């Protein structure tokens, strides 16, 4: 990290802590449903409000953001906001001119993904686990918190389950108290190893409830159940997106996903490792398209689940060949033992997204891969030209440099 960046982070951290008070209104009287700790947190934050009155921030060091009228500017909570998808969503919300609170326990999220906003008066970082309740005043909640790659979510399956169930309940309680709309990022994994292709939202799936992926698949299914139970019982405004395979800048280099593994291996001239015969299919979307879809669903009127993915389907072997071509790599393709419960096919039906919120992907897989390859070249340069990829076994998140 450059010295100027490091100094900005240190100075920005001070302002970020102070800026948190911008999101808190006058301390309310004790309300039913809040614990004493939550009430105390609100009071303590109120006591900091006077500290921001005479302070200013040099906005020239940040990307330009829109200036919204007060009645259009929202307080938006993004859980998992330091992660791959979350940080790209945060950029869009910040540039649009909203107040953004990032909540992340940094299990898979990385501070470097959001460091460029630290110190901005519209931006706050809370290192907090959604499994624990939190008291905030917000207008919208994007719930993205959860490890999403198999090696990471299988590393601590109980934590993965709690994040998508108890964590989702905590955020629904927060939405209920604030009368805020909440969006839950579910997954195409709710379809399991599908018997139909492409997968429509009406398909109930084919999930192994006790397999190695169950901690994620079933937790996301139950997370959806929580959402619609709160909608029915408490009139909470809910939105659900089912995300299909996504790639792009800020992917964790050691997440074990097909895209990151293949690109890192190809750039280093290492064998591209395919688990199984490579005939299993995947549909890949660029992260910018996903962010467009998530925001469109949040703004739309449809409360039932919506698939967000690119129907452009590849076999894993075809995809490996494409990455070899784009990276101009001479890497060999190596086949390893297939992963348990690895879906044989994955392709979204996006008719509902097109009809209900006017969304469809705009970035081609080829174009998105070229932009992602640039990102991973930069990551390699920052790490001495070597990065280590991981396989499909459970693995604690970490940034692994080459030996």
N, C-alpha and C positions, 0 to 999 in steps of 0.2 A: 504493500500500500504506500503511495506517495506521501511525503511529509505533510503537504498541504491538505490531502484527504484526511490524514490522521488528525490534524489539528481541527479540521472542520467537524469531524466526528465528536471530538472531545468538547468543543464549544457547543456544537449542536445538541449534544446530550443534555446540556444544562437547559437550553431553550425547550427541548422536547419535554422535559419533565414539567417545566412551567406551563407549556402549551396545553398540557392535559386538562388544566382547569378551564380551558375554553369550552370544553364539552359538558361542563357541569353547571346546571342552573342553580338558583338559590336553593340552599339545603331545605328539603321538604320535611314536613313533620313525619314521624315514624309511620310507615305504611305496613299494612298487613302483608305478610309474605317475605319481608326482608329480615335477615338475621341481624343481631346486634353488630356483628363484624361488618356487615354491608352498610348499616346505618353509620357506623363509625368511619368507614371509608369515605362516604359522601361528605361527612362533616369535615374530615381532615383535608379533603381536596378543596373544599370551599375556603378553608383558611389560607390557601395558597393564592387565591384569586388576586389579592392586592399586589402581589409581586410582579404581575405581568403588565400593570398599567403604565409603567414608565420605561418598559423595555421594547426594543425594536430588533428586527432581524434583517440582514442584508439580503434582499430577495434576488439580487443579481446572480448569486451563486447557484440558484435553483432553476430548473426548467420552468418556462412560463406557464402559469395557470390562469384559467378563466376567472373573471371577477363576477360572481353571481349575486343577484339581489338577495337580501336576507331571507326572503320567503321561499327561495329556490335552493338555497344552500343547505345541504343535509349533513347531519352527523352520521357517519357510516362506519360501522364496525366490520372489520374483515378478519375472521379467525383464520389462522394459517397464512396470514398475510406476508410472511417472510419466505414462503415456499415458492416453488416454481410458478404455478398458476396464480397463486395469491398475489405475489409481488407484481406480476404483469397486470392484474386487475387493479391493484393499488395505484399503479402509474396512471391508468385511465381515469380513475376516480379523482385523483389529485389534479391532473391536468384539466378535468372538467370543472374544478373549482370547489369541490366539497371538502369538509373536514373529514379526515380519515383516521380511525384508530386501528392500528394493527395489533392483534392479540396473537401471540405465538409462544409455544414453550421451547422452540428451537431444537426440537428432536430431529426433524429433517429440514426445517427452515434455516436460512442463513442470513446473518445480518448484512452481508455484502449485497444481497438482493434489494435491500431497501435503504442502504446507507446514504444514497444520494438525496433522500428526503429528510434525513435527520436534521432537526433544527428549524425546519419550516413551520411557521405558526399554525398551519392547517394540519400538521402531522404529529401523531403520537404513537409510540411503541410501548406496549405493555407485555412484559414477559410473564405470561400467565397460562396455566393449563385449563382448558375448557371443562375438564372434569370437576374443577372447583367453581362454585358460583362466583359471579362478579356483579357489581352494581355500577351501572353507567347510564347516562341519558343518551339515547340514540334514536335515529329515525328509521334506519335500515340496518339489517344484519346479513352479511354474506358469510355463511358457515362453510369454510373450506378446510378446517382443521382435520387432519388425519394423514398418517403415512399412506402413500398410495401405490408404491411399488411392492411386489411380493416379498422380496428379501427384507424390506423394512417393516412392513406390517406384520410379517410372520415372526419377527425378532421378539416382539412382546405382544402376543395375541390378546392378552387381557387388556392391556393399555389401548390397543386398537378398538376392541369392543367397547370399552368405556368411553372413548373419545366420540364414537358415533352414536352412542345411546345416552349415557348419563350426560355427556357434553352437549348433545343435541337438546336434551330436556332442559338443561340449565339455560341454554340460549333461547329456547322457547319461552321459558319463564321470564327471561329478560325482555323478549319481544312482547309478551303479554302485558308486563308492567308498563312498557313504553308505548303500547299500541303501535308497535313498529312492524313493518313487513320483514319477513325472514326468508332467505333462500338457502336451501340445503343442497350441497353438491353431492349427489348420489353418483352412481357409476354403472357402466355397462356390465360390471361383474354381477349385478343383481340378476342377470339372465343366465349366469353360470356357463355351462357348456351347452349352448342352445341347440335345440332340435329343429329350429326354423331359421331361415336366413333370407333376407335381412331381419333384424329384430325390431318389432314394433313395440310401442309402450304398453300395448294390451297383452303382450306375451308375459306369462307368469314366471318363466325361467325354468332352469334345470340345474339346481344347486345342490352340491353335496354338503349337508349341514354339519358334518364332522370331519371334513377334509382339511388339509393344511391352509386352504384359502378361505375357509368358512369364517374365520375371525373378521375378515374384511367383508366378504360377500353378504353374510347374514347380518352383520352389524349395520351395513348400509341399508339393507331391507328393513331392519327394525327402525333405523333412523327415519326412513320414509313413513313408517307406521306412526311414530311419534308425531311427525309433522301433521298428518291428517287427523290424528286423534285430538291435537290441540286446536286444529281448525274447526272440528266438529264440536268440541266441548267448550272452547273458550273464544271462538271467533277470531283466532289469530290469522292474519293474512300470511299464507305460506306459498312458496314457490319451490319446485324441485326440478333440477336438471340431472339427467343421467349422462355422464361424461364418458365418451369413448377415447381410445388411445390418442394422446396429445404429445406434441414435441415442440421444441423451440428453445430460444435463449433462456438461460437460468435453470435449465434442467440440472439436477444434481449429477455430477460426473460419475458417482458411485452408486447409482440407484438400481442398477441391474436391469434396466429397461432395454428393449430391443434397440431403439434409436441411439441412445447414448452409448451403449456397449459397441454397436457396430461402427459408429463414427470414430470413437476413441481407438478402437482396435485397428480400423482402416488407416487412420492418420499415422499410427505408429508402425504400420506394416506387420501387424500381428494377425493371426488367424481370426476370422469372424466366426464366433462360436454359435451354432444353432442347436437348440435343444429339441431333439426329435428329428423327423425327416424333412422338416422345413415346409411341409405342405399345409400346415395350419395357416389360416388367413387372419389378417388384421386390417383395420381401416384407420389411417393416421390423419389427424388434423393438426394444423399449425396453431400455436397458442393464441395468436391474435384473433383468429376466427372463434376460438373457444370463448375468449373474453367478450367478443361481440355478442355471442349467443347467451352467455350468462347475464349480461346487462340487459339484453332484450327480454329475456324471461322475467327478470326482476321488474322491469318497467311494464310488462304486459299484463293482460287480464286473465291468463290461463293459470289456474292453481294446480292442475294435475301434472304428473311427470312429463317432461319433454326430453327426448333424445337430442344431444348436441354432439355431433361427430361428422366426419367426412366419409361419405359412402364409397370413396375410391378404395377398392379392396385389393390387397396384395397377399400373395403367399409370403411367408417369412423368408424363404429362399430368394424369391424375386426381389424382395426388399433389400436383402444383403447384396445382391448383384447390382442394384441401383446405387447403393451407397458406395460400392467399389468404383463404379463408373464416375460418380460425382466427385469423389476424393482422388481419383486417378491412382488408386491403390493397387498394388500387386498382391495383396493379402489373399491367402487361401481361405476357403470355406471349410469349416470343421464341424462335424456332426457329433453331438454328445447325447447322452441319455435324456429322454423326454421328461419334462417336469410333470408331477402328479396333478391331475385335474386341470391341466392346461387346456383352455377351450380350443376346439378344432376350427371354429370359425367365429368371426366377429365383424359385423357390418350393420350400421344403423339405418333404420328407416327414418328419414327426417321430414316426411310429409307433414307431420304435425307441427314441427318447428316452423316450416315454411308457411303453413296456413295460419297458425295462431299468433306468431310474433314476427313473421316476415324475415326469418333468418335462414341463411344457407352459407356454406363456406365459400370464401372468395380466393384464398391463397392455395395454389396448387401444391401437391406434395413435393414436387421437384423444386419449386421456388422456395418453399419452406425449409427443405433440407439444405439448400445452398446457404441460406441465412444461418441455419443451425450449425453447419460445418464451420463457418467463420467464427462463431461463438466458441466452439470447442478447440479450434486452432489457438484462439486467444488464451483459453484455459490451459492448454498444454504449454504455451510460452511462459505463462505466469508460474508454472510448476516445473520448470527446468526441462520441458520437453517429454516428460513421462507422467502418465496417469495409469492407475490400475483399475480395471473393471472387475465387477463381482459377478458371481453366478446366481443361481436361483435358490440357494440355501439361505435360511434366515441370517441376517447380518445387521449389526448395529450401524446406523448411519455414520459416515465419516468421510473425510476428504483424503483419499489414499493416493499418495504420490508414488511414482515408480521407484523401484529400488535402484 
